[in-house]
């Protein structure tokens, strides 16, 4: 029978102490820690992400300007639930910045709408007020981007079942 290799001893006390210290630094009062439950959550994160990243994410958690976190309170379970968001923010520079080709026309239409609405705010009415109108104004042709109706370039329309979208090429786009 093979025995498991011993795992390193988790720095449970140090993780809880860091969380409490960061909480005290921000609020001046101790964190509401449930030692058994919160320790297990932090140790799981430490095992999966390592000590350095776990501690860095804790610091990011207390330094964030995210309104959800600020309003929900600074607890270990909330910290664990927000790790994905904190990691995405920390490593945002690694995310692709190019727009996939199939979304280029949608992004252009949204930008055109934004530009037109900004212009309308300064010039007054008479400008396109929707992404569809911006597509029409640009001569791009369209199907409705809105849920519920499909319109082709000839102006004919058909109902689209709820939860489906028609996006520029007339193909069905369901919500993820």
N, C-alpha and C positions, 0 to 999 in steps of 0.2 A: 504494500500500500504506500503510495507516494504522499508525502506531506507537502502542504503548501509552503511556499517560501514566505517567510515572515514579512509583513508589510511594515513600512516605517511607521513609527508612532506619530499620530497626527498631533499637530500643535493646537489642540482644542482650546486650552486655556489662553494661549496667545491670540487666537482668532477672536474669541469672545472678548478678550481685553481690548484688542484693537477696535472692535466694533463699539464697545462701550466708550473708549477714549474719544473716538471720532464723534460720537453722539454728544458726549460731555463738552467737547470743544465747540460744537455748533450750538447746543441748546443750554449748556450749563447744568444739566441734570442727567442722571444715569439713564442708560437705555433700558427699556422694558424687555429684559431677556428672560426667557424660559430656558434654564440651563440645559436640560436634557434634550428637548426638542430642537432648540436653536443650535446647540452644539452638533447634533447629528446633521443638520442642514449645512452648516459651515464645513464640516469635515467632508461631506460628500462633494461639495464644490472644490475643496482643497485637493481631494484625490483626483478629480477629473481635470482640474485646471492648473494645479500647482500652487505653491505658496505665494510666489511673487505676483502672479496674475490675480489670485484671490484677494491679496492685500491691496493691489492697485485698483481693482474693481470696487472694493469697499471705500477707498478714498474717493473714487469717481462718484460713487453713490451719494456720499455726503457733500460733494462739491457740485452736484448737478443743478441745472436750472430747470429741469423737467418739471412742469407743473403737476403732473400726476403724482410723481414721487413726493413733491413738496406738500401736496394736499393730503396724500394717503397716510403719511407718517413714516418715520424711519424705523422699521422693525426688520429683524432678520428674515422672516418669511417674505416681506415685500422686497427686500434686497435680492433674495434668491429668485423671486419671480421676475425681476427686472434685469437679471444678468445678461440675457440675450440682447436687450436694448443697450446696456452699458458696453458690451463687447462690440456691437455694431458701431456705436459712437466712437469708441476708442480706436477701432481699426477702419474707420470710414475712408481713410486715404487709400485703402486697398480695394475698395469697391469699384466696379467699372463705371466710368463716367459717360461712355458713349451710349447713345440711344439706339436700341435695336432697330434695324431698318423697317420692320413692320409697324413700328410705333412712330416713325418720323413724321408722317403726315398729321397724326393726332397731336403730337407735341407742337408742330408748327401751327396747327389750328388753334390750340390753346394759347400759344404765345401771341398769335394774331388777335385773338379775342381780348387778351389782356391788354395789348397795345391799343386796340380800338376803344376799349372801355376807358382806358386812361385818357385817350384823346377826347372821347366824348365828355368826360368829366370837365375837361378844360374848354372844349369848343361848343358843347351843347348837343342836342339830339340829332338824329339823322344818320347815325353810324350803325353798323351791325351790332346786334346785342346777344348773339349766341355763336357757338362754335360752328354750327351748321351754316349760319348766315356768312360767317367769315370764309368758310369753304366755298360758298356760292360766289362771294365777292372776289375770291382769288381765282375763280374759274376751275376749281379742282373737282367739281362734281362730288356727289356724296350720296350716301344713304344716311338715314337718321342715326345719330349717335345715341339718341335718347332711347330709354327702355319703352317698349309698348308700341312703337310704330316703325315700320320700315318704309322708306320712301326711296324710289330710284330716281335717276336723273330725268326721267320723263314725267315725274310728279305723281306716279301712281303709288298708292300706299296700301299696306296690308298690316293687320294686327300681328304682333309678335308676343308669344306667351310670356307672362311675367317671369323674370329671372334670366331672360335672354336679351342679348344686345346685338345690334347689327353695327358693324364697325367698318366703314369705308368700302370694304370689298364685298359686303353682303353676306359674309360668313357668320354663322352663329357664334357668339362669344358668351359663354355662361360665366356667372360669377364663380370665383375660386372657392 
